[in-house]
Amino acid sequence: MRFVGEIAEIQQRLTRSREFADRRHTVLQELAPRRGERIVEVGCGAGLLLREIGISLGPHGLALGLDISPDQIATAAKECAGVPAVVPQVGDLLAIDQPDGVFDAAVAVQVIEYVEAAEAAVSEIRRILKPGGRFVCLATNWDTAVWHGVPRALTAEITAAWESHAPWPNLPAVLAPMLARRGFRVTRQIPVPVVNPSWHPDSFAWGTAHLMAAHAVESGVSETVAHDWLDALEKAEAAEEFFFSSLPIMTTAIAG
Ligand SMILES: C[S@@+](CC[C@H](N)C(=O)[O-])C[C@H]1O[C@@H](n2cnc3c(N)ncnc32)[C@H](O)[C@@H]1O
């Protein structure tokens, strides 16, 4: 999935949901940025977390925000305007234009699963971290998503298509050994659950469902099926039968 155009717009709306705000808080606590540090956020998207990291670092720190999508970086640059530590940059996390061992910490929120060469991405992040540098990586095990209140057959078509939205749709399940192979010591993996008992345009579930429907159509599912699924979710909400949950996992590791 490429986060440009309409897909970037939906994803950016999603990041402004209450659930994303909670998640940012959790990730920020784990990352624990200290004044003057140099931190890189790979796949920074719309830059909401990047802004908070930059503020925590103060004017003498560096919060480098990398994203391969110019649309995302344009939004991140606006979001972070006026925060001196923040530098948003278009770039590929597989080839970060930085010397070895210069960052105190790195963070990736729902990013590594989109990179086919995920293990090479982990290596590249290790390369730019100082020994002892922190890496916080949040990703979802998509097999844990529950969409309740809609016909199961419709959901099955959409979720089957969603399998291909990222090369690693259940990244947390394989991440710890991958990190260990690439020079990290994993310190913990904890759940950061999302629960949406209602469906509305500012909810995590709404944004995610619209990304899923768009991806399903791109993957060959008919527009009618995608439309019917979104419509069924709307009706489930009206009937007070809607429920969504998913189970992202936050993994923390230290560069050896
Ligand atoms: C699901 S979005 C998450 C954005 C943001 N971290 C958030 O939580 O809102 C994934 C992001 O990773 C970026 N991305 C994917 N592959 C990348 C790569 N190879 N290098 C840099 N960024 C990449 C995408 O452009 C997109 O903005």
The ligand as an SDF file (V2000), in Angstrom:
LIG
                    3D

 27 29  0  0  0  0  0  0  0  0999 V2000
    0.5670    3.2640    8.0580 C   0  0  0  0  0  0  0  0  0  0  0  0
    1.5150    4.6640    7.7200 S   0  0  0  0  0  0  0  0  0  0  0  0
    1.9850    5.1400    9.3690 C   0  0  0  0  0  0  0  0  0  0  0  0
    2.3790    6.5880    9.4610 C   0  0  0  0  0  0  0  0  0  0  0  0
    2.6730    7.0640   10.8920 C   0  0  0  0  0  0  0  0  0  0  0  0
    3.8040    6.3690   11.4710 N   0  0  0  0  0  0  0  0  0  0  0  0
    1.4510    6.9190   11.7710 C   0  0  0  0  0  0  0  0  0  0  0  0
    1.4730    6.1390   12.7260 O   0  0  0  0  0  0  0  0  0  0  0  0
    0.4570    7.6020   11.4900 O   0  0  0  0  0  0  0  0  0  0  0  0
    3.0330    3.9780    7.0670 C   0  0  0  0  0  0  0  0  0  0  0  0
    4.0210    5.0590    6.6470 C   0  0  0  0  0  0  0  0  0  0  0  0
    5.2730    4.4590    6.3190 O   0  0  0  0  0  0  0  0  0  0  0  0
    5.7950    5.1100    5.1710 C   0  0  0  0  0  0  0  0  0  0  0  0
    6.7550    4.1990    4.5210 N   0  0  0  0  0  0  0  0  0  0  0  0
    6.4710    3.0010    3.9380 C   0  0  0  0  0  0  0  0  0  0  0  0
    7.6100    2.4650    3.4240 N   0  0  0  0  0  0  0  0  0  0  0  0
    8.6240    3.3380    3.7130 C   0  0  0  0  0  0  0  0  0  0  0  0
   10.0210    3.3470    3.4530 C   0  0  0  0  0  0  0  0  0  0  0  0
   10.6220    2.3460    2.7810 N   0  0  0  0  0  0  0  0  0  0  0  0
   10.7460    4.4000    3.8920 N   0  0  0  0  0  0  0  0  0  0  0  0
   10.1500    5.4120    4.5590 C   0  0  0  0  0  0  0  0  0  0  0  0
    8.8220    5.4700    4.8250 N   0  0  0  0  0  0  0  0  0  0  0  0
    8.0710    4.4410    4.4120 C   0  0  0  0  0  0  0  0  0  0  0  0
    4.5410    5.3980    4.3480 C   0  0  0  0  0  0  0  0  0  0  0  0
    4.7310    6.3680    3.3530 O   0  0  0  0  0  0  0  0  0  0  0  0
    3.5580    5.8270    5.4170 C   0  0  0  0  0  0  0  0  0  0  0  0
    3.5690    7.1910    5.6760 O   0  0  0  0  0  0  0  0  0  0  0  0
  1  2  1  0
  2  3  1  0
  2 10  1  0
  3  4  1  0
  4  5  1  0
  5  6  1  0
  5  7  1  0
  7  8  2  0
  7  9  1  0
 10 11  1  0
 11 12  1  0
 11 26  1  0
 12 13  1  0
 13 14  1  0
 13 24  1  0
 14 15  1  0
 14 23  1  0
 15 16  2  0
 16 17  1  0
 17 18  1  0
 17 23  2  0
 18 19  1  0
 18 20  2  0
 20 21  1  0
 21 22  2  0
 22 23  1  0
 24 25  1  0
 24 26  1  0
 26 27  1  0
M  CHG  2   2   1   9  -1
M  END
$$$$
